[in-house]
Every structure is written in C-alpha cells, then in structure tokens.
Amino acid sequence: MALTTQVDAMLRRYSTERELLWSQRHIMNETLLWVVLLGTVVTAIVAILSLLRSGTGYQSLSQQVREELKAGRDESRAAAKELREEVSNSLRLSAESIAKTLETVAKAQQAQ
C-alpha cells in the first residue's frame, strides 16, 4: 500500500508540474505572439507613413527608371549603328577584293 501511495503522490506531483509548465509555456507563447503582432503593426504603420511622406519618391524613382531605360536604348541604338557600319565596310572591302581578284584572273586569261 505504501508503494502505491508513493506512486500516486509522484504521479499527482508530476501531473501538477506538467500542468504548471504547460501553463507557463502557454503564457510565454501568447506573450510572444502579442509582441510579434505589435511589432508587425508598428512596422506596417511606419511603412505606410513613409510611403505617404515620400509620395513624390515614386514619381522620381519612376522618372529615373525611364531615363535609365532611355539611355540603354540610346546605347543599344549607337552600338547597332556601329555594327552595321562595320559590316557594311567589311562587305565593301570584300567586294573590292573579289573585284580585284577577278580583274587579275581576267587579265591573266587574256594574256594566255
């Protein structure tokens, strides 16, 4: 009987300690959730206020992006023009070289 009473007492003490730990964890978890929620709300408010204050910030950012895109297009246009000129010069030189070669061959055939 003494052993069963000791086991019962240990089980009750274990159960009580377990309930106490669970309630402490529950309180800590709930507190942590409230802190995270409060931090999120504060961050959202600060972000909204920042956006409202810098309403022109998006316009200037948009203008900067447009200018960068225009500069990129201009650079691409200039590079394409340069490439076309290079190809055109190369073709012209090739045509001249072929013409000279054909003239030389024609003269050599006439000389025979």
Sequence and secondary structure as in RCSB ss.txt:
>XXXX:A:sequence
MALTTQVDAMLRRYSTERELLWSQRHIMNETLLWVVLLGTVVTAIVAILSLLRSGTGYQSLSQQVREELKAGRDE
SRAAAKELREEVSNSLRLSAESIAKTLETVAKAQQAQ
>XXXX:A:secstr
 HHHHHHHHHHHHHHHHHHHHHHHHHHHHHHHHHHHHHHHHHHHHHHHHHHHHTHHHHHHHHHHHHHHHHHHHHH
HHHHHHHHHHHHHHHHHHHHHHHHHHHHHHHHHHHH 
